[in-house]
Amino acid sequence: MVDTENFTLRQILSNDDTTKLSLGNEAYTPLKIFLKKSAFDFHQYEIAKTYVLINQTSSSSRVWGYITLMSSEIVLNEGQRPQESSATSRYEAFPAVKIARLAIDKALQGNGFGTRFLDWCINHVRLAIMPHVGCRFIVVDAKRDSVAFYEKSGFVLLDTESNRTDDHPLMFFDLYKSNIL
Ligand SMILES: CC(C)(COP(=O)(O)OP(=O)(O)OC[C@H]1O[C@@H](n2cnc3c(N)ncnc32)[C@H](O)[C@@H]1OP(=O)(O)O)[C@@H](O)C(=O)NCCC(=O)NCCS
């Protein structure tokens, strides 16, 4: 049984132990390599910000999971565009924050950490970005296996023929609608 209260999410540091993340499937190797080789550089050079899951009761700074965020945009077809006014519905592209990477160590999966990461991301964008810079959506190129996981948190698939059959379908979360409902 994992005590989830022992874990905290914070920005990546240069001396974090990024080498031990285990995802249990070769298909996820790129997620491990990114964390090990690129995440801190992307973070410090303002390309994408990485937040890591750390066990606060341990003296080591072994990373047990991470989420990487960057700015982005999403192009929506007419049926999925914001319809609040003609000012919003006449655009095709909308500002967004992208979840560029998300992974939870195999040993911790199924304990709600992934959902907590998504909730944290939504709140973080609401508090830190939306009051200052226009941002309507959170987007993710989901892995086909994780579509159901994102749907549980309110993400929806971009409704195009090619996206429905893509190995990494684009999904989005509407920050405005979810805030007023
Ligand atoms: C996908 C991932 C982030 C989910 O993290 P997690 O901590 O295991 O997720 P949670 O415990 O919060 O699960 C929340 C719900 O989603 C479901 N879920 C989790 N992973 C799922 C998956 N791959 N497919 C379908 N449902 C999934 C859980 O069963 C749970 O459902 P419940 O609320 O009915 O019990 C994690 O499994 C992971 O890192 N996978 C490998 C890398 C990956 O796929 N990353 C996403 C890239 S886009």
The ligand as a Gaussian input file, in Angstrom:
#p B3LYP/6-31G(d) Opt

LIG

0 1
 C       -1.113000       6.807000     -17.823000
 C       -0.527000       7.063000     -16.415000
 C        0.103000       8.459000     -16.354000
 C       -1.689000       6.958000     -15.416000
 O       -1.173000       7.219000     -14.113000
 P       -1.782000       6.482000     -12.829000
 O       -1.219000       7.127000     -11.620000
 O       -1.593000       5.014000     -12.957000
 O       -3.331000       6.823000     -12.995000
 P       -4.473000       6.889000     -11.848000
 O       -4.119000       5.947000     -10.741000
 O       -4.695000       8.304000     -11.488000
 O       -5.716000       6.311000     -12.660000
 C       -6.885000       7.059000     -12.832000
 C       -7.908000       6.234000     -13.573000
 O       -7.464000       5.997000     -14.923000
 C       -7.373000       4.610000     -15.182000
 N       -6.178000       4.392000     -15.988000
 C       -4.911000       4.608000     -15.639000
 N       -4.092000       4.286000     -16.650000
 C       -4.895000       3.876000     -17.648000
 C       -4.663000       3.424000     -18.961000
 N       -3.436000       3.339000     -19.454000
 N       -5.723000       3.070000     -19.720000
 C       -6.974000       3.147000     -19.213000
 N       -7.276000       3.572000     -17.970000
 C       -6.241000       3.919000     -17.213000
 C       -7.245000       3.952000     -13.807000
 O       -7.707000       2.623000     -13.830000
 C       -8.110000       4.848000     -12.957000
 O       -9.461000       4.509000     -13.139000
 P      -10.486000       4.487000     -11.879000
 O      -10.568000       5.930000     -11.435000
 O      -11.758000       3.997000     -12.472000
 O       -9.877000       3.593000     -10.867000
 C        0.519000       5.977000     -16.016000
 O       -0.086000       4.715000     -16.129000
 C        1.787000       6.010000     -16.861000
 O        2.715000       6.725000     -16.563000
 N        1.833000       5.202000     -17.937000
 C        3.019000       5.076000     -18.761000
 C        3.318000       6.316000     -19.568000
 C        2.099000       6.904000     -20.257000
 O        1.278000       6.229000     -20.842000
 N        1.996000       8.236000     -20.152000
 C        0.944000       9.002000     -20.769000
 C        1.515000       9.516000     -22.018000
 S        0.415000      10.490000     -22.911000

